[in-house]
Amino acid sequence: MVYEYEGGWSVHLPDALWAYRTSSRSATGFSPYSLVYGSDAISPIEITIPTARIEAVNDLEWDTKSCSEWHLLDLEALDEKER
């Protein structure tokens, strides 16, 4: 395998790390990314082809009130995940 890439493995390292950090673990049920940042990661494909959650966020005006409301919704969702 090393011979096939001939030292070019470092090109694939960021993709491999992204996949590792954003995939759920069986022990916790969460990905390392979601444990650190408190929400699921946005995949690069969701930027080019927006999903429903991306569209919902893009339509918001970012002010203090809406940010705090979204934070409360995230906390409520986290409580539901734990149950």
N, C-alpha and C positions, 0 to 999 in steps of 0.2 A: 504494500500500500504506500509506503514511503517512496518507493521507486516510481510509482505512477505519478505522484504529485511533484516529485523532485524538488522538495523544499517550498512548494507553493501552498502548503497547508495554512499558512498565516492569512491567506486571502479568505478562507472559509471560516476562520475562527470567530469573527463577529456574528455570523449567522448561527453557528453552533451555540454560542453563548446566549444569544437571544432565544433560541428554541429551548435551551435548558432552563433559563430563568423565567420563562413565561408558561411552562407546562406545569400542570398540577402534580403534586406529590401524593402518593397513596397514604403516607403517614399522617399528613395534616389536612389533605383535601384542598390545599391552596397552593398557588405558585409562589416562589420566592418574591417575585415582583409584586404580587398582590399583598403579601405580608408586609413588605417595606412601604409601598405607596398607598395601600388601602383600597385599591381598585384594580380591575383587570387592565392589562396593557392594551393599547391600541395597536393592532398589527399594521404593518406598512400597506397591506392591500386595502385596509379600511380607509386609508387616506385617499387612495385613487378611486375606489368604489365605496362611497359612504354607506354605512349600515344605519339602521334606525336610531341606534344610540348616538352615533356621530351626528346625524342630522338634528336630533333633539338638542344637542349641545351647541351646534353651530347657529341655531336660530335664536339663542339667548343673547341678551345684552349682559355683559359682564359687569355687574355692580355688586356692592356688598350684600344687598338683600338676597339677590338670586344665588350668589355663591354660598351664603349661609344656608339657604333652603336646600340646595343640592347637597351640601355637606350633611345636613340632617337626614336627607333621603338615603345617602350612602351609609350613614350609621344605622338607620333602621334596617336597611338591606343586610348589613353585616350581622345584626342581631338575628335576622331570619335565617341566615346561612348557618349560624351556630346551633340552631335548634334541630 
